[in-house]
């Protein structure tokens, strides 16, 4: 029954009858189940979660749509989303992934820089809140980047962290220091992926770079670059390509730790464990 509803939805949206005859389970990231569905000719990628998570899928689809419309870097095009029975689903274009080479990764850097040039007259934030992993991400429009970052990124994660039993002795000091830490840095609002680690980037079999699973908003473009360095880093070719199109600003190396603190706090909130001491070490480093 559920598959019939999804097939019908795909048929309505694409204007071509779709009846899935082949379905196989594929990775859907940490928190979703993923399937490849095919009717013998067309293939789609379908992600599932509980019905209550439909707003998370809607936000992901709208983020992908906004990135897709920049006509810069390839993202899986969202087809449709909704609920069927006790599940929520998101249907995306199917992309056959390969391994990519140095040229692909240089191109990834260049195309990401081009996407970062998409800006917003409304300031920092986004039209709706979304999620970072399964954690809510607050995107209230804010004129000032330092204020947005202190309140809606770090401040919010600290709040969740304290509820989880985390102790952050230098939290207040850090939040008060952010305006000064970012005083000389006045970034334009850039359309960012928001969760750009190695698991959310890759290349198609033809070598075309692709990014997916976004936590989209308008912010400092450096948040994406910082995160690419967090869990193992991207290849040198990627940074070469990026800087070719849009050189990183002076002081990035100092801001990088401040920006990656957001993700380490989020990892503490999602997984607990050693992320608490890592977050506190980063705070000490930033304030040094």
C-alpha positions, 0 to 999 in steps of 0.5 A: 500500500505504502509503495503504491502511494509513493508510485502514484505521487511520483507519477503525479509530479513527473507527469509520467506513470511510474510503477516500481517493480524493483526495490532494494535497500541502500544506505540512507545516512545515519538516521533514515532508511534508503531505497533504490526504486525502479520501474525498469526504465527510471530509478529514484532514491527514496528515504524513509523515517517516521511520519512525524519527521515529514517536516525534516524531509520537506526542509531537506527538499527545499534546501536541495531545491534552492541549491539546485536552482543556483545551477552551480554544483550538482545535487540530487533533484528533489521529486516529491515528499509526504507521508504514507501510513506511519512513514514519511518519505522523500523521493530524490533523483537517483545518481549513480555514484563512482569514485572521482579523481583529482579533476573531479575534486578541483571541480567540486571546489570550484562549483562550491565556491560558485554556489557560495556566491548565491546570496540573500538580501534578508541577511543570515538565516533561512525561511524555515528551521531545519535539522543538523543530523536529527537536531533542530537547527534554528534559522531565524533571519538575523542581520548580523553574522556574529549575533546569528552564530552566537545565538542560533548556532552555538548558544542553541547547542549549548542549551541542548548540551546542558540539558544533556548533562554537559558542563561547559565552564567557559560557555558564557565567556565564549559567547560574549567573546564572539562579537570581538572574535568576528569583529573584523570579519564581515561575510556576505550571506552565502548559500551554504550546504551546512553539513559538508563532511566527506559522507555528504559529498562524492562524485558520479560514475562520470566524475561529476561532483555532487553534494547531498543531505544538506542543512541549508541556510545563508551564512558565512561560506567558511562554515562549509570549508571548516567542516570539510576539514573536520572529519579527515578533510577533503583532498588538496585538489578541492581547496585548490579549486575553491581558492581559484574561484574565491580565495578564503579571507584572511583569518580563516584558520582562526575562525575554523575552530569556532565554526567546527565547535558547532558540529562537535557540540551537535555530536555531543548532543547526538552521541554523547561520549568524548565529544564533551571534552573535545568541545571544551578543549576547542573552547579553550583554544578559541579563547587562548 
